[in-house]
Amino acid sequence: MRAIWSGSIGFGLVNIPVKLFSATQDSRLDLDMLDSKNGAHIKYQRINENTGKEVPWEQIVKGYLYKDEYVILEEEDFEAASPKKSKIIEIESFVEETAIDDIYFESPYFIEPAKGGEKAYALLQQTLEKTGKAGISRFVLRTQEHLAVVRPRENYLLLQQLRFAEEIRSASDLTLPSHVKIAKKELDMAIELVKQYTTEFDISQYKDEYKAELLKIIKAKAGGKKTVVKKMRVVHTKSDNLFDQLKASLGSKPTTKKRAS
C-alpha cells in the first residue's frame, strides 16, 4: 500500500509520527467509455474555453471566483491557511465511541506508526481500547479540512473521516406517513418475522452479486451469446393485505440469504 498522507497525531504534548493508508478499495468493474460507431476510446480533454486548445496538467491552477474575478491559489496558500492541520492530526477531545451517529461516518484510513513512533502509537491504541473512547480531531487532506475520529480497531488505529453537521440535510422536508394506525396483530406478526430472519452479522456472507452477474453477461457476449432480460413485476402490498402477507412470509425464509453490497 502507498501512504496518502504523512505527519503526526497530536495526543496532549505527545506527537506520534504516522502515515495514513486508504482502508477501502473500489470493487466495481472497470468500464471504459467507447464510441458506439467504431468502439474507439472516448478521452477527456482539458480545454481552454477561450482558445479551444488542450491545457497540460502542469499548466492548470486552482482559482476562486471572488467579486467577479478569479483569485489564483498556489500550493503555499493552502498550507498557509492552516500549517498545523496540514501536518498534525490534533486530537481535540475524547468522546464515547458509541456516541457518534453513523450518519456522520465517511472514508476510513489505516493509521501506521512511522519510525520512532511505535511505543506512543501502541500507548494511544491501548488507552482508547481500554477506555472505550475515540479521539475527535481536525486535519487538512488534499487542500480540504476534515473532521475525523481516531479509534482503536483490533490491534491498530483507524482514522474515520466525519461529515460536518452542516453537511447533513434535514429530514424535515420528507413526506412521511402520519396518523397511521398499526393493528397489534400486524405488529406482532412483523416482529415474529424479524425474529425468524435474525442472524449473527457476518460481512463475508454478503457479496456484490450484481457485479458477478454483469461479468457473466460480459463473458457471454464475448462468446457471441445474446443477453436475455428476465421480466420482473413488483406488486406492492396493499394496506389491507399486510397481515396475510406477513403470515405467509413466516416459514418461507430462504436457506441462504445474500445481498448485493
Secondary structure, DSSP 8 states (H G I E B T S, - for coil): ---SEEEEEEETTEEEEEEEEE-----S-----B-TTT--B-----B-TTT--B--GGG--EEEEETTEEEEE-HHHHHHH-HHHHHEEEEEEEEEGGGS-GGGEEEEEEEEE-TT-HHHHHHHHHHHHHHTEEEEEEEEETTEEEEEEEEEETTEEEEEEE--GGGS--GGGS----S----HHHHHHHHHHHHHH-----GGG---HHHHHHHHHHHHHHTT--------------GGGHHHHHHHHTT---SS-----
